[in-house]
């Protein structure tokens, strides 16, 4: 009997030592390929900073292309359920959970010159934290301004969108599309390529970074720039229990490497990818790039003027919006 207990104790000790070794690596779920902007700006940066601060005792490893589970929509749940330690995603995919966070997506809600990540963190503690249960947000950021990426359609005024099927990421963009007379179709970004190619949708309201990150340049032929279409929001979250189970020095290293600095890295990278994508599109003779005039932009602004106030009132987000704008 003593031998059996000794053997069991040894087995438990061996198992615990294995778990301790595994705890040194945080699994970061990435539903996109490793060439996507998220990898260098968030996953690799977080790993480099945390690993350096802990002498390699804690690392972050990216699992790309849905290796830890396919589907962009399920990213948050994947972290809460422990399939991944960290994941990134779009609040718009589960809009009802992130009602106030998504205020940042609305046209003109945050001035264009104000970085989205600063606005989100300014509102986080008092207004947004409740929308991120069971997790610790490591980064919150926004995309470049949305543009229209179209196939077989050149848009210069809201009436040109009447009846067209436009892919949107979430509830806020859907309200914008409705206000412009389009028919919103909500779907994850990794389905847009096929939907555009097959004519299931006529276009998409999203950032120009998707032209390269999701190769939409291959299936679209016109870009319309300047309309007030808002922007997208993003998160990277860590399982709260995993965070609390780390040694104090490793939590401190994560704290220092995340938050505003990591969010700034992500947003800066998104903007750079978008600028490069637009430049490439302008140089492609197969594309039509339309820069709306001031008068044309004004017509779109008038069409979406009531969207912000209506949405903010609907989610009780007046104080959150004020915080985002530093008021």
Number of C-alpha atoms within 10 A of each C-alpha: 6 7 8 9 10 11 12 12 12 12 12 12 12 12 12 12 12 11 11 11 12 12 16 16 17 20 23 24 29 28 24 22 16 16 12 20 21 22 19 16 19 24 26 16 19 25 23 15 19 25 20 14 18 16 9 15 14 24 21 22 15 20 21 19 16 15 13 19 17 16 15 20 18 15 26 28 14 20 24 21 11 14 17 22 23 30 30 25 20 25 24 27 22 16 16 14 15 20 21 28 26 29 28 27 27 23 24 17 19 22 13 14 6 11 17 27 27 19 23 30 21 19 21 21 10 12 19 19 17 13 16 16 13 17 21 20 21 23 26 28 28 28 25 25 22 24 20 22 30 24 19 10 18 18 18 19 18 21 13 14 21 14 14 17 20 25 29 26 24 23 22 25 29 21 22 26 27 18 18 22 18 22 21 25 19 19 17 16 21 17 11 23 19 13 18 22 15 11 13 14 21 23 28 28 25 24 23 28 25 22 23 20 21 18 15 23 24 13 19 23 21 23 25 20 22 18 25 23 26 27 27 27 24 21 19 27 24 25 25 17 14 18 17 11 11 15 10 11 12 20 18 15 18 22 14 16 21 23 19 19 14 24 27 22 20 28 26 19 20 24 18 14 22 22 15 15 21 19 11 14 21 16 12 13 9 13 16 18 19 16 14 17 12 10 10 15 19 15 17 22 18 13 19 21 16 13 18 20 14 11 20 20 10 12 15 12 20 16 15 25 23 15 18 26 19 12 8
